[in-house]
């Protein structure tokens, strides 16, 4: 249903919803919160980045990658 009506998979929807609630998140935190393993979430995020719904940002002392929704991602939500 999500794919048909909104053009997102269940995993993509989980990621979008979690990022809407609690961004920025690391890939590890997002994977744990969604119940997916890190590899699965990495593939989900890569697809969302390609579609310009999510942006990866690096920064901070540990150069951690932070994930946030783009304007398009917010609109998709």
ABEGO torsion letter per residue (X at the ends): XAAAAAGBBAAAAAAAAAAAAAOBBBAAAAAAAAGBBAAAAAAAAAAAAAAGABBBBBEEAAGBBBBBBBAAAAAAX
